[in-house]
Amino acid sequence: MVKSLGIMIGGIFVGAVGVEIIRRKYPDALGKLYARTREMTSGAKEAFKKGYENAMQSREAAEPSA
C-alpha cells in the first residue's frame, strides 16, 4: 500500500511539473484547452439538469393523484 501511495504521489508531482513546463512554453494553448474544458463541462451540466427535470416531470405525471 505504501508503494502504491508513493507511485501515486510521484505521478502527481511529475504531472504537475509537466503541466507547468507546458504552461510556460505554450501559454495560449493551455488557456484554450481550459476554455474548451469549461465549455464541455458546463454543457454536460446543463444536459444533466434538463434530463433530471424531464425525469422528475415524467415521474410526477406517472404517479396517481390522491
Secondary structure, 3 states (H helix, E strand, C coil): CHHHHHHHHHHHHHHHHHHHHHHHHCHHHHHHHHHHHHHHHHHHHHHHHHHHHHHHHHHHHHCCCC
